[in-house]
Amino acid sequence: MPLSPITARRRLGASDLHVSPIGLGCMSLSGVYGAADDAESVKLIHHAIERGVNHFDSSDMYGWGHNETVVGQALQGRRDKVILATKFGQTQTPGGQNGVDGSAAYVQQACEASLKRLGVDVIDLYYQHRVDPSVPVEETVGAMARLVNQGKVRFLGLSEAHPDRIRAAHAVHPITAVQTEYSLLYRQEAEETLKTTRALGISFVAYSPLGRGLLTGALRSLEDIDGRRAQHPRFQGENFLANRKLVTPIEDLAARKGCKPADIALAWLLAQGEDIVTIPGTRYIPRLEENLQALDVVLSAEEIAALSAALPPGAASGTRYPAGGMKAVYV
């Protein structure tokens, strides 16, 4: 028997965008955590839509255009059923770290290219993916606002922006959502950012809500770490072993409630406020279903407090990104 579609929705900022509390981050559909099959990716997105997931998050940087192309293919004939978000701002530098470009000319150019790849007339939520410190945020957001005036973008967002930059941007044009990594494992910067987003009426989109897999309980030893994860300090040596121990309280509560550790981690996150939505990524329909089960998990105030105490801010070992990547976040 087909599963019933989820109907829960949360409003993004002051916009008319109402999204499923658990959306789909599409990055892994472009080979970040192993080879992805485009046909299977399209099936995944179709299944998510049928299940009532309506929030899909892409970026021009994921596969350098590949991700938006695949998402666009999946949305053909289904565009009216989804809230489509994508991002710009990172540039490809062969043989080196990703660059950034927040110039007004690049904003326009990047948007036009994303629209073409996605095969749509308008993007619902358009983010600056990474801040360009060399360009005043007022210039970047001013150019993004012109996209709204042109009818190419409906609402604006920022990713990994420092609270000071969020305030400056919001003064130029209303910011609907801010996207930052947020989970039981990595909380400090997100919770500091939430003070500003809440004061301004901006929603918070939590990416990597499962700590890039750590909070699922599936990564149990260093032998389980490969690909891109191996580059992240959180998955290396003693850091991984320490972080693995932090998952134990989540696993214990999941066992008592008869659900998966991922469901506990997602339920905790969504319980932090109605202004928070999350976009866990996956390539697999069973994993998507597992994540959606979190919507049926009810945590008591005592359970939420116990989890928060067991994994307090700053408890994680190892930074969120390698050294180069850390220079580009919370900027």
C-alpha positions as CSV (number, residue, x, y, z in Angstrom):
1,M,0.0,0.0,0.0
2,P,1.4,3.4,-0.9
3,L,2.6,5.5,1.9
4,S,0.5,8.6,2.7
5,P,2.1,11.9,1.7
6,I,3.3,14.1,4.5
7,T,1.4,17.3,4.9
8,A,3.3,19.3,7.5
9,R,4.6,22.6,6.4
10,R,6.6,25.5,7.8
11,R,6.7,29.0,6.5
12,L,10.0,30.5,5.4
13,G,10.5,33.9,6.8
14,A,7.9,36.5,5.8
15,S,7.5,34.8,2.4
16,D,4.6,32.8,1.0
17,L,6.9,29.7,0.7
18,H,5.6,26.9,2.9
19,V,7.9,23.9,2.9
20,S,8.1,20.4,4.3
21,P,10.0,20.5,7.6
22,I,12.3,17.9,6.1
23,G,13.4,18.6,2.5
24,L,16.0,17.1,0.3
25,G,19.5,18.4,0.0
26,C,20.6,17.3,-3.5
27,M,24.4,17.6,-3.3
28,S,25.0,13.9,-3.0
29,L,23.3,13.4,-6.4
30,S,26.5,14.7,-8.0
31,G,29.1,12.2,-6.8
32,V,30.2,13.9,-3.6
33,Y,29.8,10.7,-1.5
34,G,30.2,8.2,-4.3
35,A,29.0,7.7,-7.8
36,A,25.4,8.7,-8.4
37,D,23.1,7.4,-11.2
38,D,21.1,10.1,-12.8
39,A,18.1,7.9,-13.6
40,E,18.0,6.8,-9.9
41,S,18.4,10.4,-8.8
42,V,15.3,11.4,-10.9
43,K,13.4,8.4,-9.3
44,L,14.4,9.6,-5.8
45,I,13.1,13.1,-6.5
46,H,9.9,11.8,-8.0
47,H,9.4,9.6,-4.9
48,A,10.1,12.5,-2.6
49,I,7.5,14.6,-4.3
50,E,4.9,11.8,-4.1
51,R,5.7,11.6,-0.4
52,G,4.9,15.3,0.1
53,V,8.5,16.6,0.2
54,N,8.4,19.9,-1.6
55,H,11.7,21.6,-0.6
56,F,14.6,20.7,-2.9
57,D,18.0,22.4,-2.5
58,S,20.6,22.5,-5.2
59,S,23.6,24.6,-6.2
60,D,25.5,25.5,-9.3
61,M,28.6,24.3,-7.6
62,Y,27.4,20.7,-7.1
63,G,29.0,18.9,-9.9
64,W,29.6,22.3,-11.5
65,G,26.2,22.4,-13.2
66,H,25.4,18.7,-13.2
67,N,23.2,18.8,-10.1
68,E,20.9,21.6,-11.4
69,T,20.6,19.7,-14.7
70,V,19.5,16.5,-13.0
71,V,17.1,18.3,-10.7
72,G,15.7,20.2,-13.7
73,Q,15.1,16.9,-15.5
74,A,13.3,15.5,-12.4
75,L,11.0,18.5,-12.1
76,Q,9.7,18.4,-15.6
77,G,5.9,18.3,-15.3
78,R,6.2,18.6,-11.5
79,R,7.4,22.2,-11.1
80,D,4.2,23.4,-9.5
81,K,4.7,20.8,-6.7
82,V,8.0,22.1,-5.4
83,I,9.8,24.9,-3.7
84,L,13.1,25.1,-5.7
85,A,16.2,26.5,-4.0
86,T,19.6,26.8,-5.6
87,K,22.8,28.7,-4.8
88,F,25.6,30.7,-6.5
89,G,28.8,32.3,-5.5
90,Q,31.5,29.6,-5.6
91,T,33.7,29.4,-8.7
92,Q,35.8,26.6,-10.1
93,T,39.5,27.0,-9.8
94,P,41.2,24.0,-11.5
95,G,43.9,22.6,-9.3
96,G,43.1,24.9,-6.3
97,Q,40.5,25.8,-3.7
98,N,37.1,27.0,-4.9
99,G,37.0,30.7,-5.6
100,V,34.1,33.1,-4.8
101,D,32.5,35.9,-6.8
102,G,29.9,38.1,-5.3
103,S,30.1,40.9,-8.0
104,A,26.9,42.2,-9.4
105,A,27.8,41.1,-12.9
106,Y,28.5,37.5,-11.7
107,V,25.2,37.4,-9.8
108,Q,23.2,38.0,-13.0
109,Q,25.4,35.7,-15.1
110,A,25.1,32.8,-12.5
111,C,21.3,33.1,-12.2
112,E,20.8,33.1,-16.0
113,A,22.9,29.9,-16.2
114,S,21.1,28.2,-13.3
115,L,17.7,29.0,-14.9
116,K,18.8,27.4,-18.1
117,R,20.2,24.2,-16.5
118,L,17.1,23.9,-14.3
119,G,14.8,24.5,-17.2
120,V,12.6,26.9,-15.2
121,D,11.5,30.5,-15.5
122,V,11.9,31.4,-11.9
123,I,13.9,30.2,-8.8
124,D,11.8,30.2,-5.6
125,L,14.8,30.8,-3.2
126,Y,18.2,32.0,-4.4
127,Y,21.1,31.9,-2.0
128,Q,24.6,33.3,-2.0
129,H,26.4,30.0,-1.4
130,R,29.6,31.5,0.0
131,V,30.4,35.1,0.9
132,D,32.8,37.0,-1.2
133,P,34.7,39.1,1.4
134,S,36.1,41.4,-1.4
135,V,32.6,42.6,-2.4
136,P,30.3,44.5,0.0
137,V,27.3,42.4,0.8
138,E,25.2,45.4,-0.1
139,E,26.4,45.1,-3.7
140,T,25.8,41.4,-3.9
141,V,22.3,41.5,-2.4
142,G,21.5,44.6,-4.5
143,A,22.1,42.5,-7.6
144,M,20.1,39.6,-6.2
145,A,17.3,42.1,-5.5
146,R,17.3,43.1,-9.2
147,L,16.8,39.4,-10.0
148,V,13.6,39.6,-7.9
149,N,12.5,42.7,-9.8
150,Q,13.2,40.9,-13.1
151,G,10.9,38.0,-12.0
152,K,13.8,35.5,-12.2
153,V,13.9,34.9,-8.5
154,R,11.2,35.1,-5.9
155,F,13.0,35.2,-2.5
156,L,16.6,35.6,-1.3
157,G,18.8,33.7,1.0
158,L,22.4,33.6,2.4
159,S,24.5,30.5,3.3
160,E,27.2,30.5,6.0
161,A,27.0,34.2,6.5
162,H,28.1,35.8,9.8
163,P,25.3,37.6,11.8
164,D,26.8,41.0,11.0
165,R,26.6,40.3,7.3
166,I,23.0,39.0,7.6
167,R,21.9,42.2,9.2
168,A,23.6,44.3,6.5
169,A,22.1,42.2,3.7
170,H,18.6,42.3,5.2
171,A,18.8,46.1,5.3
172,V,19.2,46.1,1.5
173,H,16.4,43.5,0.7
174,P,14.5,41.1,2.9
175,I,16.3,37.9,3.5
176,T,13.9,34.9,3.7
177,A,16.3,32.1,4.8
178,V,19.8,31.6,6.1
179,Q,21.4,28.2,5.5
180,T,24.1,26.9,7.9
181,E,25.3,23.6,9.1
182,Y,23.3,22.7,12.3
183,S,23.0,19.5,14.2
184,L,23.4,18.1,17.7
185,L,27.1,17.7,16.8
186,Y,27.8,21.2,15.4
187,R,25.8,23.9,17.1
188,Q,27.8,26.9,18.2
189,E,27.8,29.0,15.0
190,A,24.2,28.0,14.1
191,E,22.8,28.9,17.5
192,E,24.6,32.2,17.5
193,T,23.2,32.9,14.0
194,L,19.7,32.0,15.2
195,K,19.7,35.0,17.6
196,T,19.9,37.3,14.5
197,T,17.6,35.4,12.2
198,R,14.9,35.3,14.8
199,A,15.2,39.0,15.6
200,L,14.8,39.7,11.8
201,G,12.1,37.1,11.1
202,I,14.3,35.0,8.9
203,S,14.0,31.2,8.7
204,F,16.9,28.9,9.3
205,V,17.6,26.1,6.9
206,A,19.8,23.4,8.6
207,Y,22.1,21.5,6.3
208,S,24.2,18.4,7.3
209,P,21.7,17.8,10.2
210,L,23.1,14.3,10.6
211,G,26.7,15.4,10.9
212,R,27.5,14.1,7.4
213,G,26.4,10.7,8.5
214,L,27.9,10.6,12.0
215,L,24.6,10.9,13.8
216,T,23.0,8.0,11.9
217,G,25.1,5.5,13.7
218,A,26.0,3.8,10.4
219,L,29.6,4.9,10.6
220,R,31.0,2.8,13.3
221,S,34.8,2.5,12.6
222,L,37.5,4.3,10.6
223,E,37.1,1.6,8.0
224,D,33.7,3.0,7.2
225,I,35.2,6.4,6.2
226,D,36.1,6.9,2.6
227,G,35.7,9.5,-0.2
228,R,35.0,13.1,0.7
229,R,34.4,12.3,4.4
230,A,38.0,11.2,4.8
231,Q,39.1,14.8,4.1
232,H,37.1,16.2,7.0
233,P,38.8,16.5,10.4
234,R,35.7,15.2,12.1
235,F,36.2,11.8,10.5
236,Q,40.0,11.5,11.1
237,G,41.7,9.4,13.8
238,E,41.0,10.4,17.4
239,N,38.4,12.9,16.3
240,F,36.3,10.3,14.7
241,L,36.6,7.9,17.7
242,A,35.6,10.8,20.1
243,N,32.6,11.8,17.9
244,R,31.5,8.2,17.6
245,K,31.1,8.0,21.4
246,L,28.9,11.1,21.3
247,V,26.4,9.1,19.1
248,T,25.7,6.6,21.9
249,P,23.0,8.6,23.8
250,I,21.2,9.1,20.4
251,E,21.4,5.4,19.7
252,D,20.1,4.6,23.2
253,L,17.1,6.8,22.9
254,A,16.3,5.5,19.4
255,A,16.4,2.0,20.8
256,R,13.9,2.9,23.6
257,K,11.6,4.6,21.1
258,G,11.9,2.0,18.4
259,C,13.2,4.3,15.7
260,K,16.5,5.1,14.0
261,P,19.2,7.3,15.4
262,A,18.8,9.6,12.4
263,D,15.1,10.1,13.4
264,I,16.1,11.2,16.9
265,A,18.7,13.7,15.6
266,L,16.3,15.2,13.1
267,A,13.4,15.3,15.6
268,W,15.7,17.1,18.1
269,L,16.6,19.7,15.5
270,L,13.0,20.4,14.4
271,A,12.0,20.7,18.0
272,Q,14.4,23.7,18.4
273,G,11.8,26.0,16.7
274,E,9.1,26.4,14.0
275,D,11.5,28.7,12.2
276,I,13.9,25.8,11.5
277,V,13.6,23.4,8.5
278,T,16.2,20.9,7.4
279,I,17.5,19.4,4.2
280,P,19.3,16.1,4.8
281,G,20.8,14.6,1.7
282,T,20.7,11.1,0.3
283,R,20.9,9.1,-2.9
284,Y,18.6,6.4,-1.7
285,I,14.8,6.1,-1.3
286,P,15.0,3.9,1.8
287,R,17.2,6.5,3.5
288,L,14.8,9.2,2.5
289,E,12.0,7.2,4.1
290,E,14.0,6.8,7.2
291,N,14.5,10.5,7.5
292,L,10.8,11.2,7.0
293,Q,10.0,9.0,9.9
294,A,11.5,11.7,12.2
295,L,8.2,13.6,11.6
296,D,6.4,11.0,13.7
297,V,8.9,11.0,16.5
298,V,7.8,13.0,19.5
299,L,10.5,14.0,22.0
300,S,9.6,15.2,25.5
301,A,11.1,18.3,26.9
302,E,13.1,16.1,29.2
303,E,14.5,14.0,26.3
304,I,15.3,17.1,24.3
305,A,17.2,18.6,27.3
306,A,19.0,15.3,28.0
307,L,20.2,15.1,24.4
308,S,21.4,18.8,24.5
309,A,23.3,18.1,27.7
310,A,24.8,14.9,26.3
311,L,26.1,16.7,23.2
312,P,26.7,20.3,24.4
313,P,27.8,23.0,22.1
314,G,31.5,22.5,21.3
315,A,31.5,18.8,22.1
316,A,32.5,17.7,18.6
317,S,36.1,16.9,17.8
318,G,37.5,18.3,14.6
319,T,36.3,21.2,12.5
320,R,33.3,21.2,10.1
321,Y,35.6,21.5,7.1
322,P,39.3,21.2,6.3
323,A,41.3,24.3,7.0
324,G,40.7,25.9,3.6
325,G,37.0,25.3,3.8
326,M,36.7,26.8,7.3
327,K,38.0,30.1,5.9
328,A,34.8,30.4,3.8
329,V,32.1,29.7,6.5
330,Y,30.6,32.0,9.1
331,V,32.0,34.9,7.2
